[in-house]
């Protein structure tokens, strides 16, 4: 039963205007019909017609009602009914006649008339008209609804999505062709079956509607379902409840789409994104302008930059400067041409450290084939390169050890062999200096050889007792590497390490028969010197073991103070040494102006090592006086007129009152060369001691320009001569830096009132360059090697 709304009831009680066509040959009868309609509160607008043609014409004005007599002179009611139904099947048609029989009336009703009223009972006309009008309205609405449903059904049948309608019990009532295409079932197979057998989306929608007690929005989402052939489908379904005007739930309509392929692609993209996010390799995507659009966590971990820091940036923020501009130009030329580029970068992290990565960079094209972006997949190969470098370094180090074994001099003194080993080790990369140190009986450390990276051998100066014992204690525990700490001002190698820029040192014990006899020390001037020396430590340990095999016995022998003291005492008592003399010449004339006395020990020991050993066992003064006496005595055979230069330690000058008598016996001017076997603590006391030696004794400062004798010596001692070290003179004709230093020294000497003596001159080119720079005196192999006095006896000496 269809319920009428209150508005419909109210409209029924109100007067209603209707347009009426009356088929009647009697005007009075027509007027009576109109009067009856008016009495029923209907307000007719009417016209009367008598023929079929007139009726047809009147119907063009779309009347609301047709009242027709059954029998007219030239026209009949049945004919009028046919004309009306042909024009409009729903237009109300009522027969109003006084002569129609019951059978004819029933036939008319069957043919489509809405009702019939006898003229003698026109009281029924009003209600009959109202019923006919309402029935026509309902027929029209039903027809429109049917047409609309047919139209909607045609649309639903044509869509590709699955459209399914169920009643409130979940029974399928509609199944379109799209549903057949999606699920494989025909409508005949599914209509009348429960929807739960195909979809899980209708149940929640019905439950939600039942809970709310009314229709409305349903549920949407993606869920797995089964095709008729058994394969799994992914369906994206949107469901909504259907309700009548009173809000009562009638059922559910769902629109579903097969998204299986979309789901597969989506899962593939998710897997790819997850793989990229979790990949060990760094992934960088840029646009065509090289602006970074994406980086994965591996990029953040390797580079140190966060994702937010690099988005929109150019990858050049990683450049370390290791690659040329042409390198990047070649890369971008290939990429913009659509070619992939495989290379290895040395890049810089956010913290400033460098790293190596192997990169594969490819253009990404859009569906039209144009380059839309670039992707780089980069593998951090820093560790691999470090291992390769380490392997290469280890190979070089082992080759060095083998070469050291091959080059070791046979039958040479300990210090010569030690120096040969140091020269080999210092050739390793990243090493600025190498020393072999021995320990004496007091655990004092004394370098046996000390060579810097340029191959220059440094003077051997004993370390302080405190430092020596610290090193001895540490060496008992094994090798170590530490940051270099500049020691006190009295540290004998302080100036040298400052010049080298030492940053770290490695110490490796040298053992003999299980006992600690010395150390191999290596110094680095690199910023990361500790790391570099740590990497080199295994090679240094092998060299230390080699040194222990070759020199261990000799170092152990020196370590015994009693034996060392006895050996030096025997040298003094037996006079196991002899003087040699090297001429000092005027550089312009090459005339000899004096000789330097040097000591040679019969056992081949180096003088600086022998004197240091003597001082270490308390025999330094005795050995120095003995060798000075031998030099003064031997100088008697030299040509007269020139001066005699002798090397004297500051301690001997200050502590030995008999030194003046030894020097006075020379019978010629004496030049005392102050060596730097130990630090000068009191320059004033030393000047006083030198003046006490006599008026014919002059002073020279040795090793100027080598770091051994600094300007403080020259300023505070005010010497008569300054001797330029061999390291400054050697190759001076090719080195503008050394030339500038000599010019400076010459200017300083002139200002201080002293003269320059250049040591170690071996070539005429060096001598000529020194003359041009203002040096006036020199000595070296060019003018004569150190030789006994009788070798020079036949020569002449130019007055200085």
C-alpha positions in Angstrom: 0.0 0.0 0.0 1.3 3.4 -1.0 1.0 5.9 1.8 -0.1 9.5 1.0 1.8 12.3 2.5 0.0 15.0 4.5 0.8 17.4 1.7 -1.0 15.2 -0.8 -4.1 15.1 1.5 -4.1 18.8 1.9 -3.9 19.3 -1.9 -6.9 17.0 -2.3 -9.1 19.2 -0.2 -8.2 22.3 -2.0 -10.0 23.5 -5.2 -8.3 22.2 -8.3 -8.3 23.8 -11.8 -8.6 21.3 -14.6 -8.8 21.5 -18.3 -11.7 19.4 -19.6 -12.8 18.4 -23.1 -16.4 17.3 -23.2 -17.5 15.2 -26.2 -21.3 16.0 -26.2 -23.9 17.0 -28.8 -26.2 18.6 -26.2 -24.9 21.9 -24.7 -27.2 21.6 -21.7 -25.8 18.2 -20.8 -22.3 19.6 -21.0 -23.2 22.5 -18.7 -24.7 20.1 -16.2 -21.4 18.1 -16.2 -19.5 21.3 -15.5 -21.9 22.3 -12.8 -21.4 19.0 -11.1 -17.6 19.4 -11.2 -17.9 22.9 -9.7 -19.9 21.4 -6.9 -17.0 19.1 -6.2 -14.8 22.2 -5.8 -13.1 21.5 -9.2 -12.7 24.5 -11.3 -13.0 23.3 -14.9 -11.9 25.1 -18.0 -13.9 23.3 -20.6 -14.7 23.1 -24.2 -17.4 21.0 -26.0 -16.7 19.0 -29.2 -19.0 16.8 -31.3 -16.7 15.2 -33.9 -13.5 13.2 -34.0 -11.7 16.0 -35.8 -12.6 18.5 -33.2 -11.6 16.1 -30.4 -8.2 15.5 -32.1 -7.7 19.2 -32.3 -8.6 19.8 -28.7 -6.2 17.1 -27.5 -3.3 19.2 -28.8 -3.9 21.6 -25.9 -3.0 18.7 -23.4 -6.3 18.7 -21.4 -6.5 17.0 -18.0 -9.7 15.1 -18.6 -12.1 13.9 -21.4 -15.8 13.4 -20.6 -17.6 11.6 -23.5 -21.1 10.8 -24.4 -21.5 7.2 -25.6 -23.7 7.9 -28.6 -23.6 11.0 -30.8 -25.3 11.6 -34.1 -22.1 11.5 -36.1 -19.6 10.2 -33.6 -19.5 7.6 -30.9 -17.8 7.2 -27.4 -15.9 4.1 -28.4 -14.4 6.0 -31.3 -13.6 8.9 -29.0 -11.8 6.5 -26.6 -9.6 5.1 -29.4 -8.6 8.7 -30.4 -7.7 9.6 -26.8 -5.8 6.5 -26.1 -3.9 6.8 -29.3 -2.9 10.3 -28.3 -2.2 9.7 -24.6 -2.5 6.2 -22.8 -2.7 7.9 -19.4 -5.2 10.7 -20.1 -8.3 10.2 -17.9 -11.4 9.2 -20.0 -14.9 8.9 -18.4 -18.0 7.9 -20.3 -21.0 10.1 -19.3 -24.1 8.8 -21.1 -27.7 8.0 -20.6 -28.0 5.1 -23.0 -24.9 2.9 -22.5 -25.6 -0.6 -21.5 -23.8 -2.5 -18.8 -22.0 -4.8 -21.3 -20.9 -1.8 -23.5 -19.7 0.0 -20.4 -17.6 -3.0 -19.3 -16.2 -3.3 -22.8 -15.3 0.4 -22.7 -13.5 -0.1 -19.4 -11.6 -3.0 -20.9 -10.6 -0.8 -23.8 -9.1 1.8 -21.5 -11.9 4.0 -20.2 -11.3 5.0 -16.6 -15.0 5.0 -15.5 -18.6 5.5 -16.7 -21.4 7.7 -15.2 -25.0 7.7 -16.1 -26.5 11.1 -16.8 -29.3 10.5 -14.5 -26.7 9.9 -11.7 -24.3 12.8 -12.2 -23.7 12.9 -8.4 -21.1 10.3 -9.1 -19.3 12.4 -11.6 -17.1 14.4 -9.2 -15.7 11.4 -7.3 -15.2 9.5 -10.5 -13.2 12.4 -11.9 -11.1 12.7 -8.8 -10.4 8.9 -8.9 -9.5 9.1 -12.6 -7.2 12.1 -12.2 -5.4 10.3 -9.3 -5.1 7.1 -11.2 -3.7 9.0 -14.2 -1.1 10.7 -11.9 0.0 7.4 -10.5 0.2 5.8 -13.9 2.3 8.7 -15.1 4.7 8.4 -12.1 5.0 4.7 -12.5 5.7 5.1 -16.2 8.4 7.7 -15.5 9.9 5.5 -12.8 9.9 2.5 -15.1 11.5 4.6 -17.8 14.1 6.0 -15.4 14.8 2.5 -14.1 15.2 1.3 -17.7 17.5 4.1 -18.5 19.5 3.5 -15.3 19.6 -0.2 -16.0 20.9 0.5 -19.5 23.7 2.6 -18.1 24.6 0.1 -15.4 24.6 -2.7 -17.9 27.0 -0.8 -20.1 29.6 0.2 -17.4 32.7 -1.9 -17.1 32.7 -1.8 -13.3 30.7 -4.5 -11.5 27.4 -3.2 -10.2 25.5 -5.5 -7.8 22.3 -4.8 -5.8 21.2 -7.0 -2.9 18.2 -6.9 -0.7 18.4 -6.4 3.0 18.8 -10.1 3.4 21.9 -10.1 1.2 20.3 -11.8 -1.7 21.5 -10.6 -5.1 18.7 -8.8 -7.0 20.7 -7.2 -9.8 24.0 -8.3 -11.5 25.3 -6.3 -14.5 27.5 -7.3 -17.4 30.4 -5.6 -15.7 30.1 -8.0 -12.7 30.1 -10.9 -15.1 33.3 -9.5 -16.7 35.0 -9.0 -13.3 33.9 -12.2 -11.5 33.2 -14.6 -14.4 29.7 -15.4 -13.2 26.7 -14.7 -15.4 23.7 -12.9 -14.0 21.6 -16.0 -14.2 24.1 -17.8 -11.9 24.1 -15.1 -9.3 20.7 -13.4 -9.0 18.9 -15.0 -6.1 22.1 -16.2 -4.4 23.5 -14.7 -1.2 26.1 -12.0 -1.9 28.4 -13.3 0.9 29.5 -16.1 -1.5 31.2 -13.5 -3.7 32.0 -10.4 -1.6 32.7 -9.5 2.0 31.8 -5.8 1.5 28.0 -6.1 1.7 27.9 -7.6 5.1 29.6 -4.6 6.9 27.4 -2.2 5.0 24.2 -3.9 6.1 25.4 -4.2 9.7 26.2 -0.4 9.7 22.7 0.3 8.3 21.0 -1.9 10.8 23.0 -0.3 13.7 21.9 3.2 12.6 18.4 2.2 11.7 18.5 4.0 8.4 20.1 4.0 5.0 23.1 6.0 4.1 26.8 5.8 3.2 28.3 2.3 3.3 31.9 1.2 3.3 34.7 1.4 0.8 38.0 -0.4 0.5 40.2 -3.0 -1.2 39.9 -6.7 -0.4 40.9 -10.0 -2.0 38.1 -12.0 -3.7 37.9 -15.1 -6.0 37.1 -15.3 -9.7 34.9 -18.1 -11.0 38.1 -19.9 -12.2 39.6 -19.8 -8.7 42.2 -17.2 -9.2 42.5 -14.4 -6.6 41.4 -10.9 -7.5 41.9 -7.6 -5.7 38.7 -5.7 -5.8 38.2 -2.0 -4.9 34.6 -1.8 -3.8 32.4 1.1 -2.8 29.1 0.1 -1.1 26.1 2.1 0.0 22.7 1.2 1.5 19.4 1.7 -0.3 16.3 3.0 1.7 12.8 4.1 1.0 11.2 7.5 1.7 10.6 6.4 5.3 14.3 5.6 5.8 13.8 1.8 5.9 16.8 -0.1 4.5 15.9 -1.9 1.4 19.4 -3.3 0.5 22.9 -2.5 -0.7 24.4 -1.4 -3.9 28.0 -1.9 -4.6 30.3 -0.7 -7.4 33.5 -2.8 -7.7 36.5 -2.5 -9.9 39.2 -5.2 -10.6 42.4 -3.6 -9.4 44.5 -6.8 -9.4 47.0 -5.5 -11.9 47.1 -2.1 -10.2 47.7 -3.9 -6.9 50.5 -6.0 -8.4 52.2 -2.9 -9.8 51.7 -1.1 -6.5 53.2 -4.0 -4.6 56.1 -4.1 -7.0 56.6 -0.3 -6.5 56.4 -0.9 -2.7 59.0 -3.7 -2.9 61.2 -1.6 -5.1 60.9 1.4 -2.7 61.6 -0.8 0.3 64.6 -2.4 -1.5 66.0 1.1 -2.4 65.4 2.4 1.2 67.1 -0.6 2.7 69.9 -1.0 0.0 73.5 -0.9 1.1 74.3 1.2 -1.9 73.5 5.0 -2.0 70.8 6.0 -4.4 70.4 9.6 -5.7 67.8 10.8 -8.1 68.0 14.3 -9.7 65.9 16.2 -12.1 67.3 17.3 -15.5 68.8 20.4 -13.9 70.8 18.2 -11.5 68.7 19.1 -8.5 68.5 16.3 -6.0 65.0 14.9 -5.7 65.6 11.8 -3.7 68.3 10.1 -1.6 68.0 6.9 0.4 69.2 6.2 3.9 72.4 4.7 2.6 73.3 8.0 1.1 72.8 9.7 4.4 74.9 7.1 6.2 77.8 7.3 3.7 77.9 11.1 3.1 76.9 12.3 6.5 74.2 14.6 5.0 70.6 14.3 6.0 67.9 14.1 3.4 66.5 17.5 4.2 69.9 19.1 3.8 70.4 17.9 0.2 67.0 18.1 -1.3 67.1 20.6 -4.1 70.9 20.8 -3.9 73.3 20.0 -6.7 75.4 16.8 -6.1 78.5 19.1 -6.4 78.2 19.6 -2.7 80.0 16.3 -2.4 83.0 17.3 -4.6 86.4 17.0 -2.9 88.4 18.7 -5.6 90.0 15.4 -6.6 88.5 15.4 -10.1 89.1 18.0 -12.9 86.5 20.1 -14.5 86.9 18.1 -17.7 86.0 14.9 -15.8 82.6 16.3 -14.9 82.1 17.8 -18.4 82.7 14.4 -20.0 80.2 12.8 -17.6 77.4 15.2 -18.3 78.0 15.1 -22.0 77.3 11.4 -21.9 74.3 11.6 -19.6 72.6 14.4 -21.5 73.1 12.3 -24.7 71.1 9.5 -23.0 74.1 7.3 -22.2 74.9 5.7 -18.9 78.1 6.6 -17.1 80.1 4.3 -14.8 82.9 5.9 -12.8 84.6 6.2 -9.4 84.3 9.4 -7.4 86.5 10.6 -4.6 84.0 12.7 -2.6 83.9 14.6 0.6 81.6 13.8 3.5 79.8 16.5 5.6 82.6 16.2 8.3 85.3 17.0 5.7 86.7 13.5 5.3 87.0 11.9 1.9 85.6 8.6 0.7 85.6 6.6 -2.6 82.5 5.4 -4.3 81.9 3.5 -7.6 78.8 5.0 -9.3 76.5 3.9 -12.1 74.5 6.9 -13.4 71.7 6.5 -15.9 69.2 8.8 -17.5 65.5 8.0 -16.8 63.1 8.6 -19.7 59.4 9.5 -19.6 56.8 7.6 -21.7 57.5 9.9 -24.7 61.2 9.0 -24.5 62.5 12.3 -23.2 65.0 12.4 -20.4 63.1 13.2 -17.2 65.6 12.6 -14.5 68.9 10.8 -13.6 69.5 8.1 -11.1 72.9 7.2 -9.5 73.5 4.0 -7.7 76.8 4.4 -5.7 78.7 1.8 -3.8 81.1 2.9 -1.1 84.5 1.4 -2.0 86.5 3.4 0.6 87.4 0.2 2.5 88.4 -1.6 -0.7 90.7 1.2 -1.7 92.1 1.4 1.8 92.8 -2.4 1.7 94.3 -2.0 -1.8 96.5 0.8 -0.5 97.4 -1.2 2.5 98.3 -4.2 0.4 100.4 -2.0 -1.9 102.0 -0.3 1.1 102.8 -3.7 2.7 104.3 -4.9 -0.6 106.4 -1.8 -0.8 107.4 -2.2 2.9 108.4 -5.8 2.4 110.3 -4.9 -0.8 112.1 -2.2 1.3 113.0 -4.8 4.0 114.4 -7.1 1.3 116.3 -4.2 -0.3 117.6 -3.2 3.2 119.0 -6.7 3.7 120.6 -6.6 0.2 122.1 -3.1 0.8 123.5 -3.6 4.3 127.2 -2.8 4.3 129.4 -5.7 5.5 132.3 -5.2 7.8 131.3 -1.6 8.6 131.0 0.1 11.9 127.7 -0.1 13.9 126.8 3.6 13.2 127.3 3.2 9.4 125.1 0.1 9.3 122.4 1.8 11.4 122.5 4.8 9.2 122.0 2.5 6.1 119.0 1.0 7.7 117.5 4.4 8.6 118.0 5.6 5.0 116.0 2.7 3.7 113.2 3.1 6.2 112.9 6.8 5.7 112.1 6.2 2.1 108.7 4.8 3.2 105.8 7.1 2.4 104.6 9.4 5.2 107.8 9.1 7.2 109.7 12.3 8.0 112.6 10.9 10.0 114.0 7.6 11.3 116.4 7.0 14.2 118.0 3.9 15.7 118.6 4.5 19.4 120.6 2.4 21.8 120.3 2.3 25.6 123.4 2.6 27.8 124.0 1.1 31.2 122.1 4.0 32.8 119.1 3.3 30.4 120.0 6.6 28.7 118.9 6.8 25.1 121.6 7.7 22.5 120.8 7.8 18.8 123.2 5.6 16.8 121.8 7.0 13.5 119.2 9.7 12.7 118.2 10.4 9.1 115.5 12.8 7.9 113.3 12.4 4.8 115.8 14.2 2.5 118.5 11.6 3.4 120.4 14.0 5.7 122.1 12.4 8.6 121.6 14.3 11.9 124.0 14.7 14.7 123.6 12.1 17.5 122.7 13.8 20.7 121.8 11.9 23.9 118.3 12.4 25.2 117.7 13.5 28.7 117.9 10.9 31.4 114.2 11.3 32.3 113.0 11.0 28.7 115.4 8.0 28.1 114.1 6.1 31.1 110.5 6.8 30.1 111.2 5.4 26.6 113.0 2.4 28.1 110.0 1.6 30.4 107.5 1.8 27.5 109.7 -0.2 25.1 109.7 -3.1 27.6 105.9 -3.4 26.9 106.3 -3.6 23.2 105.8 -1.2 20.2 103.5 1.8 20.3 102.4 4.9 18.4 101.6 8.2 19.9 101.0 11.9 19.1 104.2 13.9 19.2 104.5 16.3 22.1 107.1 19.0 21.9 109.4 18.6 24.8 111.2 21.2 26.9 113.5 23.8 25.4 116.5 21.8 26.3 115.3 18.8 24.3 118.2 18.2 21.9 116.0 17.6 18.8 113.3 20.2 19.6 114.4 22.6 16.7 114.6 19.7 14.2 111.2 18.4 15.0 109.7 21.9 14.8 111.3 22.2 11.4 110.0 18.9 10.2 106.5 19.6 11.6 106.5 16.3 13.5 103.0 15.2 14.5 103.4 11.6 15.6 106.1 9.0 16.4 106.3 5.2 16.4 108.7 3.4 18.7 109.6 -0.3 18.2 111.9 -2.2 20.6 115.2 -3.7 19.3 116.1 -6.8 21.2 119.1 -9.1 21.3 118.9 -12.5 23.0 115.6 -11.4 24.5 117.1 -8.2 26.1 116.0 -4.7 25.2 119.1 -3.0 23.7 117.5 -0.1 21.7 114.6 1.2 19.7 113.7 2.0 16.1 111.9 5.4 16.1 109.9 6.7 13.1 108.4 10.2 12.9 105.5 11.4 10.7 104.7 15.0 9.8 101.3 14.1 8.3 98.1 15.5 9.9 96.9 11.9 10.5 100.4 10.7 11.4 99.2 8.4 14.2 97.0 6.5 11.8 99.6 6.3 9.1 102.3 5.1 11.5 99.9 2.6 13.0 99.4 1.1 9.5 103.2 1.0 9.0 103.9 -0.5 12.4 104.1 -4.1 11.2 106.8 -3.2 8.7 108.7 -1.2 11.3 108.6 -4.2 13.6 110.2 -6.3 10.9 112.9 -3.7 10.4 113.4 -3.6 14.2 113.8 -7.4 14.3 116.3 -7.1 11.4 118.2 -4.5 13.2 118.3 -6.7 16.3 119.8 -9.5 14.2 122.4 -7.3 12.5 123.3 -4.8 15.3 121.9 -6.4 18.4 125.2 -7.7 19.6 127.0 -4.4 19.1 124.3 -2.4 20.8 124.2 -4.9 23.7 128.0 -4.5 24.0 127.7 -0.7 24.1 125.0 -1.0 26.7 127.5 -2.4 29.2 129.0 0.7 30.8 131.9 -1.2 32.3 132.9 -2.6 29.0 132.3 0.7 27.3 134.3 2.6 29.9 137.2 0.1 29.5 137.1 0.3 25.8 137.2 4.1 25.8 139.9 4.2 28.5 141.9 1.9 26.4 141.5 4.2 23.4 142.8 7.1 25.5 145.7 5.2 27.0 146.7 3.6 23.7 146.2 6.7 21.7 144.1 4.6 19.3 143.2 7.7 17.3 145.0 10.2 15.1 144.4 13.7 13.8 143.7 14.6 10.2 143.5 18.1 8.8 141.3 19.7 6.2 142.3 23.1 4.6 140.2 26.2 5.0 140.6 28.5 1.9 139.9 31.9 0.7 137.2 31.3 -1.9 138.3 33.9 -4.4 142.0 32.9 -4.5 141.7 29.3 -3.2 144.7 30.1 -1.0 144.8 28.2 2.3 144.3 30.3 5.4 144.0 27.6 8.0 143.2 24.0 8.8 140.5 22.2 10.8 141.7 19.4 12.9 139.5 16.3 13.0 139.9 13.1 14.9 139.8 9.6 13.4 139.5 6.5 15.6 141.5 3.4 14.8 138.4 1.1 15.2 136.5 3.2 12.7 134.0 4.6 15.2 132.4 7.9 14.2 133.9 10.8 16.2 130.5 12.1 17.4 129.5 8.7 18.6 132.8 8.0 20.3 132.8 11.4 22.1 129.2 10.9 23.1 130.0 7.4 24.5 133.0 8.8 26.4 130.8 11.6 27.9 128.2 8.9 28.8 130.7 7.0 30.9 132.5 10.0 32.4 135.5 9.9 30.0 134.4 12.8 27.8 136.9 15.4 29.2 139.8 12.9 29.1 139.1 11.8 25.5 138.6 15.4 24.2 141.8 16.6 25.9 143.7 13.6 24.5 142.5 14.1 21.0 143.1 17.9 21.2 146.7 17.3 22.4 147.2 14.9 19.4 145.8 17.6 17.0 148.0 20.3 18.4 151.0 18.1 18.2 150.2 16.9 14.7 149.7 20.5 13.5 153.4 21.2 14.0 153.9 19.6 10.6 151.5 21.9 8.9 152.7 24.9 6.8 153.2 27.9 9.1 151.1 31.0 9.1 147.6 29.6 9.1 145.3 29.1 12.0 144.2 25.8 13.5 140.5 25.0 14.1 139.6 22.5 16.7 136.2 21.1 17.8 135.6 21.5 21.6 132.4 20.7 23.5 131.0 23.6 25.6 131.2 21.4 28.7 134.9 21.0 28.3 135.5 24.7 27.8 133.6 25.5 31.0 134.9 22.6 33.2 138.5 22.0 32.1 141.1 24.6 33.3 144.0 22.8 31.5 142.4 23.4 28.1 144.3 26.7 27.6 147.7 25.1 28.1 146.9 22.4 25.5 145.8 25.0 22.9 148.8 27.3 23.6 151.2 24.6 22.7 150.1 24.9 19.0 152.2 28.0 18.5 149.7 29.5 16.0 146.3 31.1 16.2 143.6 28.8 17.4 139.9 28.8 16.4 137.7 26.9 18.8 134.6 25.5 17.1 131.7 25.0 19.5 129.9 21.8 18.8 126.4 21.1 20.0 126.7 17.7 21.7 124.7 19.2 24.5 122.6 22.3 25.1 124.4 25.5 26.2 122.7 26.5 29.5 124.7 29.7 30.3 126.1 31.7 27.4 127.7 34.3 29.7 129.7 31.6 31.5 130.8 30.1 28.2 132.0 33.5 26.9 134.0 34.0 30.1 135.6 30.6 29.8 136.6 31.2 26.2 138.2 34.6 27.0 140.3 32.8 29.7 141.9 30.6 27.0 144.0 33.5 25.8 144.0 36.4 23.4 145.1 34.3 20.4 142.0 32.0 20.6 139.0 32.9 18.5 135.6 31.4 18.4 133.5 29.7 15.6 129.9 28.5 15.7 129.5 25.3 13.8 126.6 23.9 11.7 124.8 27.2 11.0 121.7 26.7 8.9 121.2 23.0 9.8 119.1 23.6 12.9 121.9 22.5 15.1 123.4 26.0 15.7 120.7 28.7 15.9 120.9 32.4 15.9 120.9 32.5 19.7 124.4 30.9 19.6 125.6 33.6 17.2 124.0 36.5 19.0 124.9 35.4 22.5 128.4 34.0 21.8 129.4 36.8 19.3 131.8 34.4 17.4 134.6 35.4 15.0 133.4 32.8 12.5 130.1 31.2 11.5 130.4 27.9 9.7 127.6 27.2 7.2 126.5 23.5 7.4 127.2 21.1 4.6 123.4 20.6 4.3 123.0 24.3 3.3 126.0 24.3 1.0 125.4 21.1 -1.0 123.8 21.9 -4.4 123.4 25.6 -3.5 124.0 26.6 -7.2 120.7 25.0 -8.0 118.6 26.0 -5.0 117.4 29.6 -4.8 116.0 29.0 -1.3 119.4 28.1 0.1 121.0 31.0 -1.8 118.6 33.4 -0.1 119.5 31.9 3.3 123.2 32.4 2.6 122.6 36.0 1.6 120.8 36.5 4.9 123.5 34.8 6.8 126.1 36.9 5.1 124.2 40.1 6.0 123.8 38.9 9.5 127.6 38.0 9.8 128.6 41.4 8.5 126.3 43.1 11.0 127.6 40.9 13.8 131.3 41.5 12.8 132.1 37.9 12.0 133.1 35.9 8.8 131.4 33.1 7.0 133.0 29.7 6.4 131.2 27.4 4.0 131.7 23.7 4.8 131.3 20.7 2.4 132.1 22.4 -0.9 132.6 19.7 -3.5 132.2 21.4 -6.9 133.5 24.6 -8.5 129.9 25.6 -9.3 129.1 25.6 -5.6 132.3 27.6 -4.8 131.5 30.2 -7.5 127.9 30.6 -6.3 129.1 31.1 -2.7 131.6 33.7 -3.8 128.8 35.5 -5.7 126.7 35.4 -2.5 129.3 37.0 -0.4 130.9 34.0 1.4 134.7 34.5 1.6 136.0 31.3 3.2 135.3 27.6 2.6 136.4 24.1 3.0 135.4 20.8 1.4 136.5 18.0 -0.9 137.0 20.5 -3.7 140.0 21.9 -1.8 141.1 18.8 0.0 140.0 15.8 2.0 140.9 15.4 5.6 144.4 14.0 5.6 147.5 13.7 7.9 149.6 16.8 8.5 152.5 15.6 6.4 150.2 15.5 3.4 150.0 19.3 3.6 153.6 20.0 4.8 154.9 21.0 1.3 152.1 23.5 0.8 151.9 27.2 1.6 149.5 29.2 3.6 148.1 32.6 2.8 148.0 35.0 5.7 144.4 35.2 6.9 
